[in-house]
Amino acid sequence: QVQLVESGGGLVQPGGSLRLSCTASGKLSLSNIMGWYRQVPGKQRELVVNVTTWGETKFADSVKGRFTLSRENAGNTIYLQMNSLKPEDTAVYYCNRVEGSRTFWGQGTQVTVSS
């Protein structure tokens, strides 16, 4: 089994920054895709960004140029640096890891952008 532990999140004013982190542990596969999704009440969970084992990233258009993704620990820890935050970035952010046919989720962390 794979566990994903998230940290970061909180309340920030518009234009501010936050950093989220996610660490995967357990029986890990070398081949994987890790990333972040977000969800607001009443809407589907949407992709924010993900990264493959080989370093290929995919960002949602809404966050391009504002959010960056980095990783360490052989790619099993990822960081989401969120800059120039907007109220519409408010959501619960979930860490995600895909290994073949298996998908794992973190518990979610709340990000609120408000003055």
C-alpha positions as protocol buffer text, in pm:
chain_id: "A"
residue {
  index: 1
  type: GLN
  ca { x: 0 y: 0 z: 0 }
}
residue {
  index: 2
  type: VAL
  ca { x: 105 y: 359 z: -60 }
}
residue {
  index: 3
  type: GLN
  ca { x: 47 y: 645 z: 181 }
}
residue {
  index: 4
  type: LEU
  ca { x: 51 y: 1012 z: 83 }
}
residue {
  index: 5
  type: VAL
  ca { x: 108 y: 1269 z: 355 }
}
residue {
  index: 6
  type: GLU
  ca { x: 41 y: 1632 z: 271 }
}
residue {
  index: 7
  type: SER
  ca { x: 137 y: 1950 z: 450 }
}
residue {
  index: 8
  type: GLY
  ca { x: 101 y: 2318 z: 389 }
}
residue {
  index: 9
  type: GLY
  ca { x: -212 y: 2505 z: 296 }
}
residue {
  index: 10
  type: GLY
  ca { x: -396 y: 2763 z: 499 }
}
residue {
  index: 11
  type: LEU
  ca { x: -532 y: 3112 z: 460 }
}
residue {
  index: 12
  type: VAL
  ca { x: -356 y: 3369 z: 243 }
}
residue {
  index: 13
  type: GLN
  ca { x: -447 y: 3705 z: 96 }
}
residue {
  index: 14
  type: PRO
  ca { x: -488 y: 3753 z: -279 }
}
residue {
  index: 15
  type: GLY
  ca { x: -148 y: 3789 z: -441 }
}
residue {
  index: 16
  type: GLY
  ca { x: 19 y: 3587 z: -170 }
}
residue {
  index: 17
  type: SER
  ca { x: 204 y: 3257 z: -181 }
}
residue {
  index: 18
  type: LEU
  ca { x: 180 y: 2915 z: -25 }
}
residue {
  index: 19
  type: ARG
  ca { x: 372 y: 2593 z: -59 }
}
residue {
  index: 20
  type: LEU
  ca { x: 224 y: 2246 z: -36 }
}
residue {
  index: 21
  type: SER
  ca { x: 425 y: 1932 z: 9 }
}
residue {
  index: 22
  type: CYS
  ca { x: 342 y: 1566 z: -34 }
}
residue {
  index: 23
  type: THR
  ca { x: 550 y: 1264 z: 58 }
}
residue {
  index: 24
  type: ALA
  ca { x: 478 y: 914 z: -59 }
}
residue {
  index: 25
  type: SER
  ca { x: 574 y: 614 z: 151 }
}
residue {
  index: 26
  type: GLY
  ca { x: 512 y: 242 z: 155 }
}
residue {
  index: 27
  type: LYS
  ca { x: 559 y: -3 z: -128 }
}
residue {
  index: 28
  type: LEU
  ca { x: 647 y: 240 z: -404 }
}
residue {
  index: 29
  type: SER
  ca { x: 687 y: 174 z: -773 }
}
residue {
  index: 30
  type: LEU
  ca { x: 969 y: 343 z: -962 }
}
residue {
  index: 31
  type: SER
  ca { x: 730 y: 421 z: -1245 }
}
residue {
  index: 32
  type: ASN
  ca { x: 465 y: 665 z: -1134 }
}
residue {
  index: 33
  type: ILE
  ca { x: 290 y: 994 z: -1189 }
}
residue {
  index: 34
  type: MET
  ca { x: 253 y: 1229 z: -892 }
}
residue {
  index: 35
  type: GLY
  ca { x: 64 y: 1549 z: -876 }
}
residue {
  index: 36
  type: TRP
  ca { x: -197 y: 1774 z: -724 }
}
residue {
  index: 37
  type: TYR
  ca { x: -569 y: 1803 z: -782 }
}
residue {
  index: 38
  type: ARG
  ca { x: -813 y: 2045 z: -628 }
}
residue {
  index: 39
  type: GLN
  ca { x: -1182 y: 2045 z: -558 }
}
residue {
  index: 40
  type: VAL
  ca { x: -1442 y: 2297 z: -454 }
}
residue {
  index: 41
  type: PRO
  ca { x: -1786 y: 2200 z: -323 }
}
residue {
  index: 42
  type: GLY
  ca { x: -2025 y: 2104 z: -600 }
}
residue {
  index: 43
  type: LYS
  ca { x: -1756 y: 2067 z: -863 }
}
residue {
  index: 44
  type: GLN
  ca { x: -1545 y: 1784 z: -994 }
}
residue {
  index: 45
  type: ARG
  ca { x: -1192 y: 1738 z: -878 }
}
residue {
  index: 46
  type: GLU
  ca { x: -959 y: 1894 z: -1131 }
}
residue {
  index: 47
  type: LEU
  ca { x: -594 y: 1850 z: -1216 }
}
residue {
  index: 48
  type: VAL
  ca { x: -361 y: 2127 z: -1103 }
}
residue {
  index: 49
  type: VAL
  ca { x: -31 y: 1973 z: -1209 }
}
residue {
  index: 50
  type: ASN
  ca { x: 133 y: 1635 z: -1237 }
}
residue {
  index: 51
  type: VAL
  ca { x: 479 y: 1502 z: -1312 }
}
residue {
  index: 52
  type: THR
  ca { x: 592 y: 1171 z: -1454 }
}
residue {
  index: 53
  type: THR
  ca { x: 888 y: 967 z: -1339 }
}
residue {
  index: 54
  type: TRP
  ca { x: 1083 y: 1116 z: -1629 }
}
residue {
  index: 55
  type: GLY
  ca { x: 1006 y: 1473 z: -1526 }
}
residue {
  index: 56
  type: GLU
  ca { x: 736 y: 1559 z: -1777 }
}
residue {
  index: 57
  type: THR
  ca { x: 489 y: 1803 z: -1623 }
}
residue {
  index: 58
  type: LYS
  ca { x: 135 y: 1900 z: -1711 }
}
residue {
  index: 59
  type: PHE
  ca { x: -16 y: 2217 z: -1567 }
}
residue {
  index: 60
  type: ALA
  ca { x: -373 y: 2335 z: -1575 }
}
residue {
  index: 61
  type: ASP
  ca { x: -401 y: 2647 z: -1791 }
}
residue {
  index: 62
  type: SER
  ca { x: -542 y: 2839 z: -1496 }
}
residue {
  index: 63
  type: VAL
  ca { x: -220 y: 2803 z: -1295 }
}
residue {
  index: 64
  type: LYS
  ca { x: 47 y: 2826 z: -1564 }
}
residue {
  index: 65
  type: GLY
  ca { x: 302 y: 3094 z: -1483 }
}
residue {
  index: 66
  type: ARG
  ca { x: 193 y: 3112 z: -1119 }
}
residue {
  index: 67
  type: PHE
  ca { x: 245 y: 2762 z: -981 }
}
residue {
  index: 68
  type: THR
  ca { x: 559 y: 2554 z: -998 }
}
residue {
  index: 69
  type: LEU
  ca { x: 632 y: 2194 z: -907 }
}
residue {
  index: 70
  type: SER
  ca { x: 953 y: 2055 z: -770 }
}
residue {
  index: 71
  type: ARG
  ca { x: 1049 y: 1723 z: -625 }
}
residue {
  index: 72
  type: GLU
  ca { x: 1313 y: 1542 z: -423 }
}
residue {
  index: 73
  type: ASN
  ca { x: 1364 y: 1214 z: -243 }
}
residue {
  index: 74
  type: ALA
  ca { x: 1390 y: 1024 z: -571 }
}
residue {
  index: 75
  type: GLY
  ca { x: 1070 y: 1192 z: -680 }
}
residue {
  index: 76
  type: ASN
  ca { x: 868 y: 1062 z: -387 }
}
residue {
  index: 77
  type: THR
  ca { x: 826 y: 1408 z: -235 }
}
residue {
  index: 78
  type: ILE
  ca { x: 673 y: 1682 z: -441 }
}
residue {
  index: 79
  type: TYR
  ca { x: 628 y: 2050 z: -366 }
}
residue {
  index: 80
  type: LEU
  ca { x: 370 y: 2282 z: -513 }
}
residue {
  index: 81
  type: GLN
  ca { x: 476 y: 2644 z: -493 }
}
residue {
  index: 82
  type: MET
  ca { x: 174 y: 2864 z: -547 }
}
residue {
  index: 83
  type: ASN
  ca { x: 236 y: 3232 z: -620 }
}
residue {
  index: 84
  type: SER
  ca { x: 9 y: 3519 z: -712 }
}
residue {
  index: 85
  type: LEU
  ca { x: -281 y: 3336 z: -555 }
}
residue {
  index: 86
  type: LYS
  ca { x: -633 y: 3434 z: -651 }
}
residue {
  index: 87
  type: PRO
  ca { x: -964 y: 3380 z: -471 }
}
residue {
  index: 88
  type: GLU
  ca { x: -1056 y: 3127 z: -739 }
}
residue {
  index: 89
  type: ASP
  ca { x: -764 y: 2912 z: -626 }
}
residue {
  index: 90
  type: THR
  ca { x: -956 y: 2844 z: -305 }
}
residue {
  index: 91
  type: ALA
  ca { x: -1014 y: 2469 z: -282 }
}
residue {
  index: 92
  type: VAL
  ca { x: -915 y: 2151 z: -107 }
}
residue {
  index: 93
  type: TYR
  ca { x: -592 y: 2034 z: -265 }
}
residue {
  index: 94
  type: TYR
  ca { x: -526 y: 1662 z: -291 }
}
residue {
  index: 95
  type: CYS
  ca { x: -200 y: 1487 z: -357 }
}
residue {
  index: 96
  type: ASN
  ca { x: -228 y: 1207 z: -610 }
}
residue {
  index: 97
  type: ARG
  ca { x: -5 y: 922 z: -715 }
}
residue {
  index: 98
  type: VAL
  ca { x: -68 y: 676 z: -997 }
}
residue {
  index: 99
  type: GLU
  ca { x: 127 y: 352 z: -1030 }
}
residue {
  index: 100
  type: GLY
  ca { x: 2 y: 151 z: -1323 }
}
residue {
  index: 101
  type: SER
  ca { x: -360 y: 66 z: -1249 }
}
residue {
  index: 102
  type: ARG
  ca { x: -343 y: 184 z: -889 }
}
residue {
  index: 103
  type: THR
  ca { x: -437 y: 536 z: -778 }
}
residue {
  index: 104
  type: PHE
  ca { x: -371 y: 682 z: -437 }
}
residue {
  index: 105
  type: TRP
  ca { x: -493 y: 1004 z: -274 }
}
residue {
  index: 106
  type: GLY
  ca { x: -383 y: 1214 z: 17 }
}
residue {
  index: 107
  type: GLN
  ca { x: -627 y: 1336 z: 280 }
}
residue {
  index: 108
  type: GLY
  ca { x: -650 y: 1683 z: 129 }
}
residue {
  index: 109
  type: THR
  ca { x: -545 y: 2022 z: 257 }
}
residue {
  index: 110
  type: GLN
  ca { x: -751 y: 2340 z: 250 }
}
residue {
  index: 111
  type: VAL
  ca { x: -621 y: 2645 z: 67 }
}
residue {
  index: 112
  type: THR
  ca { x: -823 y: 2963 z: 116 }
}
residue {
  index: 113
  type: VAL
  ca { x: -741 y: 3284 z: -68 }
}
residue {
  index: 114
  type: SER
  ca { x: -929 y: 3573 z: 82 }
}
residue {
  index: 115
  type: SER
  ca { x: -878 y: 3925 z: 209 }
}
